[in-house]
Amino acid sequence: MFLKRTGTSLLMLCLLVVFFCTPILFSPQFSLLTGFDTAAMDFPWYNYITYSLKHGHIPLWDPYVQGGRSFVGESATGGFSPLRWASVLLLSRDGQFSPRSMHIVYVFLHLLAAALMFALARTLGLSLFAALFAGFCFSAAGFTGRAGWFDMLESAVWLPLIFLFLVKALQENNARRRFSYALYAAVAMGMTVLAGRVHIAIMDALLVIAAAAFYAVSTAKDRGDSFGSKNKWLSAGLVLAVIGVASFAAAAVQLLPSMEYAREANRWIGAPGAVAATEKIPYAYLRNGYSPRALFAFLFPFIDVGSGEGFSPYFGILPFLLAVIGVWKNWGNRCVRFLTGAAVVSFFYSLGSYSYLHRLAYFLVPYLWIAREANRFIYLTHFAGAILAGFGIDTLFLRAGRQDSTMGLMTILRWCTIGSTAVVGVLTLLGRPEANDWTILSFLFLAGGYLLLSAIARGYRTAGASFLLMALTFCDVGAFSWSFYNVIDVRAQGVDHLKRLMSTRSAVSFIKAQPGLFRVHVDTDHGPNIGDVYQVQCTAGGMSATALKSYDRLIHQCGRLDLLNVRYLLRESKAPGQAVYESDGWKVVELLPSYPRAWLVHNAVIQLSEQKILQQVCNRDFDPLQTAMLDSPLETQLDGNSAGQPGQVTVRAYETDRMEVETRSEGRALLVLSEMYYPGWIAEVNGVPSKIHKVDGALRGVVVPAGMSRVVLRYAPRSVASGATITLLTFIGTLLLVSVNWVKNRRNRHKELIHAGK
């Protein structure tokens, strides 16, 4: 009976989430992909993973954007996310990942978030209805409900599972089971990192550390003995150590390549441009903190909170009021006290520069600057709020006969409702713009919430009351989520970036029909990512928070598109330039002259200063076909080109992570490839390993002997190999531990049944 009731509640929760997502699930009139970020990052990245797996390649190197870069180095791509791989394998059709498939993934992630929060709420002792309510609030309301970036959403859904196993680990007295629970929490944390948003993992880690410390302090205080205090601190410390080490191991396949990439990359931070990805961001550029008026946005969603990312503190009138009730009437519960503190602290941190806590944490907490958008810390507030709302549900529905338990709050809420009625009424009569339809709708939800909670507090604890509570929350959250964009409205008011991307298809077909290897530069603001979607090798187009330093210098400082083998520019039809092809608002302009994909050089100049190499390359009198600028000596001297013949270079094969080149040279020469230099690439010349040199500050160079040579380059980074080994061992070890624990638990239950029979 218990399992049946639990299953029924979970089914109802899933139906609620699916019903909530109906606009994008069953109608093409609504979309998540009209914005630039999702159309330029999420959708193309899913498609590149689809393309790679279809062709039997692990998506390690992406040759289709920025002249080529590490796909897994940029963690936001989610290149090693198990859920992302499963999604593209199950939902792709004809080698493409469609917008509808993206919407299905979005719904699945919300179902997962709801189910995991339901499991956590039940673990914390909440009733089935309270767990259902908490699951819906975490999934559809607040941060998780508004997260438009797929990698951010996928990272965020794992927090309930992390917290569930953390609670079990901290409360467990058996050492083996405590270690097991800590390891399970670590694997869930690893899934957060593999999903792509490291700053979500940073927030999760801060919550885990705070929870362990709070548990040790609070239990020691309850016990009142120093010996117990030491044991609890030791236990909490060991749990944290296991989670820290094992979570790094579980995500090593992503973390090690990202650490390697960070040393080579710049990170865009807005107005001042870019900084080195490993450099601590100046405090002045930690942006997107809330205005202090955001405090009132918990009740009034129309308030301007001073942040442009859409993450309002609002997560529904009833969830907020129920969270207040849950705190008020369950303060003696240790978990409630912790979650309340976490919610308050994370909200005040989200105020950014308005909060001294934010400023203090910037200097004291290592690497917190990586999560530079302060307002995103509302994620922790909404996580805690969803659970506290569940406690509020049980306070109202399971404390029959305690009509006075919430009367004080009902009185406050009644006067708030009366005051809001007066203010809205006066503003409406005066015709003030503040009294718009959204303001009135918000007031109606406030008034409706008060009336319903007041009735429940007075004893109306029926199935009808539960239904009304859920229905009002559903309508409230749905009205103010603004996550699903009406395509017609978007196109009428601005740019549908997904449609803009799709409109390049005809121009892309022309480009791909042209012979030879070359690149395309998407020469327009908010350039569509034709590279990852249509497999066109590009130097620009799409969106990314980072870029290789060498790429940044070559393109943005020098403007040397020719060095990256750019033959065509893709521009909007209204842009200048003689078109060789034009269709659907786009035109293709041929760029002449352009350097080939590879050539031979017999003269090398060693220059240790990176800045001087850049100055030389930026000089238009510099001829890369004759001279190569190097930052380190070659292993052998080049032969002069006395015959004056340039030699022959033929690219025999080109794949995403491998290329094969055939050369014919009159003497020993340097093969220069118009490919971005990056650690992890290895070369063989006639079957013998050869060093890859950094040429002209950005490109690859390999020394070849006189005569015919076969040069093969492969992307096989040790960071990925080492990380994959560590991650696989961690996951395999965890699965083995799960199996062992399952067998032992089954044997113990069998022994208990035998003992009970006797």
FIRO-149580 format. One line per 10 residues: number of its first residue (from 1); their letters; for each residue x, y, z of C-alpha. Coordinates in nm, 2 decimals. Layout:
residues N
NUM = a = X,Y,Z | ...
//
This chain:
residues 758
1 = mflkrtgtsl = 0.00,0.00,0.00 | 0.28,0.24,0.09 | 0.46,0.18,-0.24 | 0.14,0.22,-0.43 | 0.06,0.55,-0.26 | 0.42,0.67,-0.33 | 0.40,0.56,-0.69 | 0.06,0.74,-0.73 | 0.21,1.06,-0.59 | 0.51,1.04,-0.82
11 = lmlcllvvff = 0.29,0.99,-1.12 | 0.07,1.29,-1.02 | 0.39,1.50,-0.99 | 0.51,1.39,-1.33 | 0.18,1.47,-1.49 | 0.18,1.81,-1.33 | 0.53,1.89,-1.47 | 0.43,1.76,-1.82 | 0.11,1.96,-1.81 | 0.31,2.26,-1.70
21 = ctpilfspqf = 0.54,2.22,-2.01 | 0.25,2.16,-2.25 | 0.32,2.48,-2.46 | 0.66,2.36,-2.57 | 0.59,1.99,-2.57 | 0.29,1.98,-2.79 | 0.29,2.30,-2.99 | 0.54,2.46,-3.23 | 0.40,2.80,-3.15 | 0.62,2.82,-2.83
31 = slltgfdtaa = 0.99,2.77,-2.81 | 1.28,2.78,-2.57 | 1.53,2.85,-2.85 | 1.44,3.19,-2.98 | 1.71,3.37,-2.77 | 2.06,3.41,-2.89 | 2.24,3.21,-2.62 | 2.03,2.89,-2.66 | 2.03,2.92,-3.04 | 2.40,2.99,-3.06
41 = mdfpwynyit = 2.52,2.75,-2.78 | 2.29,2.49,-2.65 | 2.13,2.39,-2.98 | 2.45,2.38,-3.18 | 2.64,2.19,-2.90 | 2.38,1.92,-2.89 | 2.41,1.90,-3.27 | 2.78,1.87,-3.26 | 2.77,1.59,-3.01 | 2.51,1.42,-3.23
51 = yslkhghipl = 2.74,1.46,-3.53 | 3.05,1.33,-3.35 | 2.88,1.02,-3.20 | 2.71,0.94,-3.53 | 3.05,0.94,-3.70 | 3.22,0.73,-3.43 | 3.41,1.01,-3.27 | 3.41,1.13,-2.91 | 3.34,1.50,-2.92 | 3.69,1.62,-2.80
61 = wdpyvqggrs = 3.80,1.87,-3.06 | 3.56,2.11,-3.24 | 3.71,2.22,-3.58 | 3.39,2.42,-3.67 | 3.42,2.73,-3.45 | 3.70,2.97,-3.36 | 3.93,2.81,-3.61 | 3.92,2.49,-3.40 | 3.92,2.45,-3.02 | 3.89,2.20,-2.75
71 = fvgesatggf = 3.52,2.11,-2.72 | 3.56,1.95,-2.38 | 3.79,2.22,-2.25 | 3.49,2.46,-2.25 | 3.30,2.29,-1.97 | 2.96,2.45,-2.06 | 2.94,2.23,-2.37 | 2.87,1.93,-2.15 | 3.07,1.71,-2.38 | 3.10,1.43,-2.12
81 = splrwasvll = 2.75,1.45,-1.97 | 2.59,1.10,-1.96 | 2.24,1.26,-1.99 | 2.35,1.46,-2.30 | 2.49,1.16,-2.47 | 2.18,0.95,-2.39 | 1.96,1.23,-2.52 | 2.14,1.26,-2.86 | 2.15,0.88,-2.90 | 1.78,0.84,-2.83
91 = lsrdgqfspr = 1.63,1.16,-2.98 | 1.85,1.24,-3.28 | 1.71,1.17,-3.63 | 1.92,1.16,-3.95 | 2.22,1.29,-3.77 | 2.04,1.61,-3.65 | 1.91,1.71,-3.31 | 1.59,1.89,-3.37 | 1.43,2.18,-3.17 | 1.16,1.94,-3.06
101 = smhivyvflh = 1.42,1.70,-2.92 | 1.56,2.00,-2.72 | 1.22,2.06,-2.58 | 1.18,1.69,-2.48 | 1.52,1.71,-2.30 | 1.40,2.02,-2.12 | 1.09,1.85,-2.00 | 1.28,1.54,-1.89 | 1.52,1.75,-1.69 | 1.23,1.91,-1.51
111 = llaaalmfal = 1.08,1.57,-1.44 | 1.41,1.46,-1.29 | 1.43,1.77,-1.08 | 1.08,1.71,-0.94 | 1.14,1.34,-0.87 | 1.47,1.40,-0.69 | 1.32,1.68,-0.48 | 1.03,1.45,-0.40 | 1.27,1.18,-0.28 | 1.46,1.43,-0.07
121 = artlglslfa = 1.14,1.56,0.09 | 1.03,1.21,0.18 | 1.38,1.14,0.33 | 1.33,1.45,0.55 | 1.00,1.31,0.68 | 0.75,1.51,0.48 | 0.42,1.37,0.38 | 0.34,1.25,0.02 | 0.15,1.57,-0.06 | 0.41,1.79,0.09
131 = alfagfcfsa = 0.68,1.61,-0.11 | 0.48,1.65,-0.42 | 0.44,2.02,-0.36 | 0.81,2.06,-0.29 | 0.90,1.87,-0.60 | 0.68,2.08,-0.82 | 0.81,2.41,-0.67 | 1.17,2.31,-0.72 | 1.11,2.20,-1.07 | 0.88,2.46,-1.21
141 = agftgragwf = 0.92,2.76,-0.99 | 1.21,2.99,-0.91 | 1.56,2.94,-1.05 | 1.51,2.59,-1.19 | 1.19,2.69,-1.36 | 1.35,2.99,-1.53 | 1.69,2.84,-1.62 | 1.70,2.89,-2.00 | 2.05,2.74,-2.05 | 2.03,2.37,-2.08
151 = dmlesavwlp = 2.37,2.31,-1.92 | 2.27,2.52,-1.62 | 1.94,2.34,-1.58 | 2.10,2.00,-1.60 | 2.36,2.10,-1.34 | 2.09,2.24,-1.11 | 1.87,1.93,-1.10 | 2.12,1.72,-0.90 | 2.12,1.92,-0.58 | 1.83,1.74,-0.41
161 = liflflvkal = 2.01,1.41,-0.46 | 2.34,1.55,-0.33 | 2.16,1.68,-0.02 | 1.97,1.36,0.03 | 2.28,1.15,0.05 | 2.46,1.41,0.25 | 2.19,1.40,0.52 | 2.20,1.02,0.52 | 2.58,1.02,0.55 | 2.58,1.28,0.84
171 = qennarrrfs = 2.31,1.09,1.03 | 2.46,0.74,0.98 | 2.66,0.58,1.26 | 2.78,0.28,1.06 | 3.11,0.37,0.90 | 3.06,0.16,0.59 | 2.71,0.30,0.52 | 2.84,0.65,0.60 | 3.11,0.62,0.34 | 2.87,0.47,0.09
181 = yalyaavamg = 2.63,0.77,0.13 | 2.91,1.02,0.10 | 3.03,0.85,-0.22 | 2.68,0.86,-0.37 | 2.66,1.23,-0.29 | 3.00,1.28,-0.46 | 2.89,1.10,-0.77 | 2.58,1.32,-0.79 | 2.81,1.62,-0.75 | 3.02,1.49,-1.03
191 = mtvlagrvhi = 2.71,1.47,-1.25 | 2.66,1.84,-1.17 | 3.01,1.92,-1.31 | 2.97,1.69,-1.61 | 2.65,1.87,-1.70 | 2.86,2.19,-1.78 | 2.80,2.46,-1.52 | 3.09,2.47,-1.28 | 2.95,2.76,-1.09 | 2.64,2.55,-1.00
201 = aimdallvia = 2.88,2.29,-0.85 | 3.05,2.57,-0.65 | 2.72,2.67,-0.50 | 2.64,2.31,-0.43 | 2.98,2.26,-0.26 | 2.93,2.57,-0.04 | 2.59,2.43,0.07 | 2.74,2.09,0.15 | 3.02,2.24,0.35 | 2.78,2.46,0.54
211 = aaafyavsta = 2.55,2.17,0.61 | 2.83,1.95,0.75 | 2.95,2.23,0.97 | 2.60,2.31,1.09 | 2.54,1.94,1.17 | 2.86,1.91,1.37 | 2.79,2.23,1.57 | 2.42,2.16,1.63 | 2.46,1.79,1.73 | 2.75,1.87,1.96
221 = kdrgdsfgsk = 2.54,2.15,2.13 | 2.25,1.91,2.17 | 2.47,1.64,2.33 | 2.66,1.88,2.55 | 2.98,1.67,2.58 | 3.32,1.75,2.44 | 3.39,1.39,2.34 | 3.07,1.37,2.13 | 3.16,1.71,1.98 | 3.50,1.58,1.86
231 = nkwlsaglvl = 3.34,1.27,1.71 | 3.08,1.47,1.52 | 3.33,1.71,1.38 | 3.55,1.41,1.28 | 3.26,1.24,1.12 | 3.15,1.55,0.93 | 3.51,1.61,0.82 | 3.55,1.26,0.69 | 3.22,1.29,0.50 | 3.33,1.62,0.34
241 = avigvasfaa = 3.67,1.46,0.25 | 3.51,1.17,0.08 | 3.27,1.40,-0.11 | 3.55,1.64,-0.21 | 3.79,1.37,-0.34 | 3.53,1.15,-0.50 | 3.34,1.43,-0.67 | 3.66,1.55,-0.83 | 3.73,1.20,-0.94 | 3.38,1.15,-1.07
251 = aavqllpsme = 3.42,1.46,-1.29 | 3.79,1.43,-1.37 | 3.72,1.36,-1.73 | 3.58,1.71,-1.75 | 3.78,1.89,-1.49 | 4.13,1.80,-1.62 | 4.07,1.91,-1.98 | 3.90,2.23,-1.84 | 4.20,2.31,-1.62 | 4.43,2.26,-1.92
261 = yareanrwig = 4.21,2.48,-2.14 | 4.19,2.75,-1.88 | 4.57,2.80,-1.90 | 4.53,2.87,-2.27 | 4.21,3.07,-2.28 | 4.06,3.41,-2.22 | 3.73,3.46,-2.05 | 3.49,3.74,-2.16 | 3.36,3.94,-1.87 | 3.18,4.23,-2.04
271 = apgavaatek = 3.29,4.59,-2.07 | 3.67,4.55,-2.02 | 3.68,4.27,-2.28 | 3.86,3.95,-2.18 | 4.09,3.83,-1.90 | 4.29,3.52,-1.87 | 4.06,3.23,-1.76 | 4.29,3.16,-1.47 | 4.30,3.52,-1.36 | 4.09,3.63,-1.07
281 = ipyaylrngy = 3.82,3.86,-1.20 | 3.84,4.21,-1.06 | 3.56,4.28,-0.81 | 3.42,4.56,-1.02 | 3.33,4.31,-1.29 | 3.14,4.07,-1.07 | 2.80,4.16,-1.21 | 2.43,4.09,-1.20 | 2.37,4.14,-0.83 | 2.01,4.22,-0.72
291 = spralfaflf = 1.89,4.56,-0.61 | 1.78,4.57,-0.24 | 1.42,4.61,-0.36 | 1.45,4.24,-0.47 | 1.34,4.16,-0.11 | 0.98,4.26,-0.21 | 1.00,4.04,-0.52 | 0.92,3.74,-0.32 | 0.56,3.86,-0.31 | 0.54,4.09,-0.61
301 = pfidvgsgeg = 0.70,3.94,-0.93 | 0.66,4.26,-1.13 | 0.92,4.45,-0.92 | 1.24,4.54,-1.11 | 1.51,4.36,-0.92 | 1.80,4.52,-1.11 | 1.92,4.21,-1.29 | 1.89,4.13,-1.66 | 1.91,3.75,-1.64 | 1.55,3.68,-1.55
311 = fspyfgilpf = 1.62,3.51,-1.22 | 1.37,3.69,-1.00 | 1.35,3.59,-0.63 | 0.98,3.52,-0.69 | 0.89,3.16,-0.68 | 0.52,3.18,-0.62 | 0.30,3.35,-0.35 | 0.18,3.03,-0.19 | 0.52,2.86,-0.19 | 0.67,3.16,-0.02
321 = llavigvwkn = 0.39,3.19,0.24 | 0.41,2.82,0.31 | 0.78,2.84,0.35 | 0.73,3.12,0.61 | 0.48,2.89,0.79 | 0.72,2.60,0.78 | 1.00,2.80,0.94 | 0.77,2.96,1.20 | 0.62,2.64,1.32 | 0.91,2.40,1.28
331 = wgnrcvrflt = 1.20,2.60,1.41 | 1.29,2.32,1.65 | 1.37,2.10,1.35 | 1.75,2.11,1.29 | 1.70,2.08,0.91 | 1.45,2.37,0.90 | 1.70,2.59,1.09 | 1.98,2.51,0.85 | 1.77,2.56,0.54 | 1.64,2.89,0.67
341 = gaavvsffys = 1.99,3.01,0.73 | 2.10,2.89,0.39 | 1.81,3.07,0.22 | 1.87,3.40,0.39 | 2.25,3.40,0.35 | 2.23,3.30,-0.02 | 1.97,3.58,-0.08 | 2.18,3.84,0.08 | 2.48,3.72,-0.12 | 2.28,3.76,-0.43
351 = lgsysylhrl = 2.26,4.13,-0.37 | 2.61,4.15,-0.51 | 2.79,4.48,-0.44 | 2.50,4.59,-0.22 | 2.60,4.31,0.02 | 2.91,4.32,0.24 | 2.88,3.95,0.26 | 2.94,3.93,-0.12 | 3.25,4.16,-0.09 | 3.39,3.96,0.21
361 = ayflvpylwi = 3.34,3.62,0.04 | 3.52,3.75,-0.27 | 3.84,3.79,-0.07 | 3.80,3.49,0.16 | 3.65,3.21,-0.04 | 3.89,3.06,-0.30 | 3.77,3.05,-0.66 | 3.42,3.19,-0.57 | 3.49,3.46,-0.83 | 3.44,3.19,-1.10
371 = areanrfiyl = 3.06,3.21,-1.01 | 3.07,3.58,-1.08 | 2.69,3.64,-1.14 | 2.58,3.70,-0.78 | 2.20,3.68,-0.85 | 2.23,3.32,-0.95 | 2.28,3.23,-0.58 | 1.90,3.27,-0.56 | 1.92,2.90,-0.67 | 2.01,2.80,-0.32
381 = thfagailag = 1.73,3.02,-0.17 | 1.47,2.86,-0.40 | 1.61,2.51,-0.32 | 1.57,2.57,0.05 | 1.23,2.74,-0.01 | 1.08,2.44,-0.19 | 1.16,2.22,0.11 | 1.05,2.47,0.37 | 0.72,2.50,0.17 | 0.67,2.13,0.22
391 = fgidtlflra = 0.72,2.17,0.59 | 0.45,2.45,0.58 | 0.21,2.21,0.40 | 0.25,1.95,0.68 | 0.21,2.22,0.94 | -0.13,2.32,0.79 | -0.26,1.98,0.70 | -0.12,1.74,0.97 | -0.18,1.95,1.28 | -0.55,1.91,1.30
401 = grqdstmglm = -0.71,2.08,1.60 | -0.44,2.35,1.61 | -0.64,2.63,1.45 | -0.45,2.89,1.65 | -0.10,2.77,1.53 | -0.10,3.00,1.23 | -0.35,3.27,1.33 | -0.08,3.52,1.39 | 0.05,3.48,1.04 | -0.30,3.49,0.90
411 = tilrwctigs = -0.35,3.82,1.08 | -0.04,3.97,0.92 | -0.13,3.83,0.58 | -0.48,3.97,0.61 | -0.35,4.32,0.67 | -0.10,4.28,0.38 | -0.39,4.18,0.16 | -0.60,4.48,0.27 | -0.31,4.72,0.23 | -0.24,4.58,-0.12
421 = tavvgvltll = -0.61,4.61,-0.21 | -0.60,4.98,-0.11 | -0.28,5.06,-0.30 | -0.39,4.88,-0.62 | -0.73,5.03,-0.60 | -0.60,5.39,-0.56 | -0.34,5.34,-0.84 | -0.61,5.20,-1.07 | -0.85,5.49,-1.00 | -0.57,5.74,-1.07
431 = grpeandwti = -0.48,5.56,-1.39 | -0.12,5.51,-1.29 | 0.09,5.28,-1.51 | 0.21,5.09,-1.21 | -0.14,4.94,-1.18 | -0.11,4.73,-1.50 | -0.26,4.39,-1.56 | 0.04,4.21,-1.42 | 0.02,4.40,-1.09 | -0.35,4.33,-1.06
441 = lsflflaggy = -0.29,3.96,-1.14 | -0.02,3.94,-0.87 | -0.26,4.10,-0.62 | -0.53,3.85,-0.71 | -0.29,3.56,-0.64 | -0.20,3.72,-0.31 | -0.57,3.76,-0.21 | -0.65,3.41,-0.33 | -0.36,3.27,-0.13 | -0.47,3.45,0.18
451 = lllsaiargy = -0.83,3.32,0.15 | -0.72,2.96,0.09 | -0.46,2.95,0.37 | -0.71,3.11,0.61 | -0.97,2.85,0.53 | -0.72,2.57,0.58 | -0.60,2.72,0.91 | -0.96,2.72,1.02 | -1.00,2.35,0.96 | -1.08,2.32,0.58
461 = rtagasfllm = -0.82,2.03,0.54 | -0.99,1.83,0.27 | -0.88,1.69,-0.07 | -1.05,1.99,-0.22 | -0.82,2.22,-0.03 | -0.51,2.03,-0.14 | -0.64,2.05,-0.50 | -0.70,2.43,-0.47 | -0.36,2.48,-0.32 | -0.19,2.30,-0.60
471 = altfcdvgaf = -0.40,2.46,-0.87 | -0.34,2.81,-0.74 | 0.03,2.75,-0.72 | 0.03,2.60,-1.07 | -0.15,2.90,-1.22 | 0.07,3.14,-1.03 | 0.40,2.99,-1.13 | 0.28,2.94,-1.49 | 0.17,3.30,-1.52 | 0.50,3.45,-1.41
481 = swsfynvidv = 0.75,3.20,-1.54 | 0.80,3.36,-1.89 | 1.02,3.07,-1.99 | 0.83,2.96,-2.30 | 0.84,3.22,-2.57 | 0.55,3.27,-2.81 | 0.73,3.25,-3.15 | 0.49,3.49,-3.32 | 0.54,3.76,-3.05 | 0.92,3.72,-3.06
491 = raqgvdhlkr = 0.93,3.77,-3.43 | 0.70,4.07,-3.41 | 0.91,4.24,-3.14 | 1.26,4.13,-3.23 | 1.47,3.85,-3.36 | 1.40,3.48,-3.35 | 1.76,3.36,-3.34 | 1.67,3.00,-3.41 | 1.48,3.10,-3.73 | 1.78,3.33,-3.82
501 = lmstrsavsf = 2.01,3.03,-3.79 | 1.78,2.81,-4.00 | 1.76,3.08,-4.26 | 2.13,3.03,-4.35 | 2.07,2.68,-4.48 | 2.07,2.77,-4.85 | 2.39,2.98,-4.81 | 2.55,2.69,-4.62 | 2.46,2.45,-4.90 | 2.64,2.67,-5.14
511 = ikaqpglfrv = 2.95,2.70,-4.92 | 2.97,2.33,-4.86 | 2.95,2.26,-5.23 | 3.27,2.46,-5.29 | 3.59,2.25,-5.34 | 3.89,2.23,-5.11 | 3.95,2.30,-4.74 | 3.87,2.66,-4.62 | 3.70,2.85,-4.34 | 3.41,3.09,-4.33
521 = hvdtdhgpni = 3.39,3.40,-4.12 | 3.04,3.49,-4.00 | 3.07,3.86,-4.03 | 2.77,4.00,-3.84 | 2.66,4.08,-3.49 | 2.51,3.78,-3.30 | 2.64,3.55,-3.58 | 2.46,3.22,-3.61 | 2.66,2.91,-3.52 | 2.65,2.74,-3.86
531 = gdvyqvqcta = 2.97,2.56,-3.77 | 2.84,2.32,-3.51 | 2.49,2.29,-3.66 | 2.59,2.24,-4.03 | 2.96,2.14,-3.99 | 3.11,2.44,-4.17 | 3.46,2.53,-4.05 | 3.43,2.89,-3.92 | 3.64,3.14,-3.74 | 3.34,3.32,-3.59
541 = ggmsatalks = 2.97,3.26,-3.53 | 2.78,3.15,-3.23 | 2.85,3.23,-2.87 | 3.10,3.13,-2.61 | 3.22,3.26,-2.28 | 3.58,3.18,-2.36 | 3.83,3.17,-2.65 | 4.19,3.07,-2.69 | 4.43,3.35,-2.62 | 4.61,3.29,-2.95
551 = ydrlihqcgr = 4.28,3.30,-3.14 | 4.18,3.62,-2.96 | 4.51,3.79,-3.06 | 4.51,3.66,-3.42 | 4.15,3.76,-3.50 | 4.06,4.05,-3.27 | 4.40,4.22,-3.23 | 4.55,4.15,-3.57 | 4.25,4.08,-3.79 | 4.44,3.81,-3.97
561 = ldllnvryll = 4.15,3.61,-4.12 | 4.38,3.51,-4.41 | 4.61,3.32,-4.18 | 4.32,3.10,-4.07 | 4.24,3.00,-4.43 | 3.92,3.21,-4.45 | 3.79,3.21,-4.81 | 3.44,3.33,-4.76 | 3.25,3.58,-4.54 | 2.89,3.52,-4.45
571 = reskapgqav = 2.70,3.85,-4.42 | 2.35,3.97,-4.41 | 2.22,4.08,-4.75 | 2.22,4.45,-4.65 | 2.59,4.44,-4.56 | 2.85,4.57,-4.81 | 3.05,4.34,-5.04 | 3.00,4.18,-5.38 | 2.81,3.85,-5.33 | 2.90,3.53,-5.50
581 = yesdgwkvve = 2.58,3.38,-5.37 | 2.27,3.54,-5.20 | 1.96,3.39,-5.06 | 1.71,3.42,-4.77 | 1.86,3.74,-4.64 | 2.22,3.62,-4.64 | 2.51,3.66,-4.89 | 2.84,3.49,-4.94 | 3.14,3.72,-5.01 | 3.47,3.57,-5.14
591 = llpsyprawl = 3.77,3.69,-4.95 | 4.09,3.73,-5.15 | 4.37,3.66,-5.10 | 4.36,3.37,-4.86 | 4.64,3.14,-4.73 | 4.60,2.77,-4.79 | 4.53,2.52,-4.51 | 4.90,2.41,-4.51 | 5.23,2.52,-4.66 | 5.61,2.47,-4.63
601 = vhnaviqlse = 5.85,2.72,-4.50 | 6.23,2.71,-4.51 | 6.31,3.01,-4.29 | 6.23,3.02,-3.92 | 6.29,3.32,-3.69 | 6.31,3.25,-3.31 | 6.15,3.52,-3.10 | 6.10,3.45,-2.73 | 5.88,3.75,-2.67 | 5.51,3.67,-2.75
611 = qkilqqvcnr = 5.43,4.04,-2.78 | 5.70,4.08,-3.05 | 5.58,3.78,-3.24 | 5.23,3.93,-3.24 | 5.36,4.27,-3.36 | 5.54,4.09,-3.65 | 5.24,3.88,-3.75 | 5.01,4.19,-3.73 | 5.24,4.37,-3.97 | 5.09,4.33,-4.32
621 = dfdplqtaml = 5.44,4.33,-4.48 | 5.51,4.00,-4.30 | 5.48,3.70,-4.53 | 5.39,3.38,-4.35 | 5.45,3.17,-4.67 | 5.82,3.26,-4.65 | 5.90,3.30,-4.28 | 5.78,3.13,-3.97 | 5.79,3.30,-3.63 | 5.87,3.06,-3.35
631 = dspletqldg = 5.89,3.10,-2.97 | 6.14,2.81,-2.92 | 6.42,2.66,-3.13 | 6.36,2.37,-3.37 | 6.51,2.03,-3.29 | 6.69,2.05,-3.63 | 6.80,2.32,-3.87 | 6.59,2.39,-4.18 | 6.74,2.36,-4.53 | 6.74,2.67,-4.74
641 = nsagqpgqvt = 6.52,2.68,-5.05 | 6.79,2.74,-5.31 | 6.57,2.61,-5.59 | 6.30,2.86,-5.49 | 6.03,2.60,-5.52 | 5.76,2.62,-5.26 | 5.71,2.25,-5.24 | 5.39,2.06,-5.25 | 5.14,2.00,-4.97 | 4.82,1.79,-5.00
651 = vrayetdrme = 4.57,1.73,-4.73 | 4.47,1.37,-4.78 | 4.23,1.33,-4.49 | 4.06,1.57,-4.25 | 3.84,1.46,-3.95 | 3.73,1.63,-3.64 | 4.03,1.50,-3.44 | 4.27,1.38,-3.70 | 4.43,1.51,-4.02 | 4.67,1.35,-4.27
661 = vetrsegral = 4.90,1.56,-4.49 | 5.14,1.46,-4.77 | 5.44,1.68,-4.84 | 5.71,1.70,-5.11 | 6.00,1.92,-5.03 | 6.34,2.00,-5.19 | 6.50,2.01,-4.84 | 6.42,1.99,-4.47 | 6.13,2.23,-4.41 | 5.87,2.34,-4.16
671 = lvlsemyypg = 5.51,2.23,-4.25 | 5.29,2.51,-4.12 | 4.92,2.42,-4.08 | 4.65,2.68,-4.06 | 4.52,2.50,-3.74 | 4.51,2.64,-3.39 | 4.80,2.53,-3.18 | 4.68,2.36,-2.86 | 4.83,2.10,-2.62 | 4.71,1.75,-2.67
681 = wiaevngvps = 4.77,1.73,-3.04 | 5.04,1.48,-3.14 | 5.22,1.43,-3.47 | 5.39,1.16,-3.66 | 5.62,1.21,-3.97 | 5.65,0.89,-4.17 | 5.55,0.70,-3.86 | 5.80,0.86,-3.63 | 5.67,1.09,-3.34 | 5.75,1.45,-3.41
691 = kihkvdgalr = 5.72,1.77,-3.20 | 5.45,2.02,-3.29 | 5.57,2.38,-3.27 | 5.38,2.70,-3.22 | 5.41,2.91,-3.53 | 5.32,3.27,-3.58 | 5.18,3.28,-3.23 | 4.88,3.07,-3.31 | 4.94,2.79,-3.57 | 5.09,2.44,-3.57
701 = gvvvpagmsr = 5.42,2.35,-3.73 | 5.60,2.02,-3.79 | 5.95,1.97,-3.93 | 5.95,1.74,-4.24 | 6.25,1.60,-4.42 | 6.34,1.64,-4.79 | 6.14,1.43,-5.03 | 5.80,1.28,-4.98 | 5.66,1.27,-4.63 | 5.34,1.16,-4.47
711 = vvlryaprsv = 5.23,1.36,-4.17 | 4.95,1.25,-3.93 | 4.82,1.47,-3.65 | 4.58,1.34,-3.39 | 4.41,1.50,-3.09 | 4.48,1.27,-2.80 | 4.52,1.47,-2.49 | 4.66,1.31,-2.18 | 4.42,1.52,-1.97 | 4.12,1.34,-2.12
721 = asgatitllt = 4.28,0.99,-2.10 | 4.38,1.04,-1.74 | 4.05,1.20,-1.65 | 3.85,0.93,-1.82 | 4.03,0.66,-1.64 | 3.97,0.82,-1.30 | 3.61,0.89,-1.38 | 3.54,0.54,-1.51 | 3.70,0.38,-1.20 | 3.50,0.61,-0.97
731 = figtlllvsv = 3.17,0.52,-1.14 | 3.25,0.15,-1.16 | 3.36,0.15,-0.80 | 3.04,0.32,-0.70 | 2.83,0.07,-0.89 | 3.01,-0.22,-0.72 | 2.96,-0.06,-0.38 | 2.59,-0.02,-0.46 | 2.57,-0.39,-0.56 | 2.75,-0.50,-0.24
741 = nwvknrrnrh = 2.53,-0.29,-0.02 | 2.22,-0.42,-0.19 | 2.33,-0.78,-0.14 | 2.41,-0.72,0.23 | 2.09,-0.54,0.29 | 1.89,-0.82,0.13 | 2.07,-1.08,0.35 | 2.00,-0.87,0.66 | 1.63,-0.84,0.58 | 1.62,-1.22,0.51
751 = kelihagk = 1.78,-1.28,0.85 | 1.53,-1.04,1.02 | 1.24,-1.22,0.86 | 1.37,-1.56,0.98 | 1.42,-1.43,1.33 | 1.08,-1.27,1.33 | 0.93,-1.61,1.22 | 1.09,-1.78,1.51
//
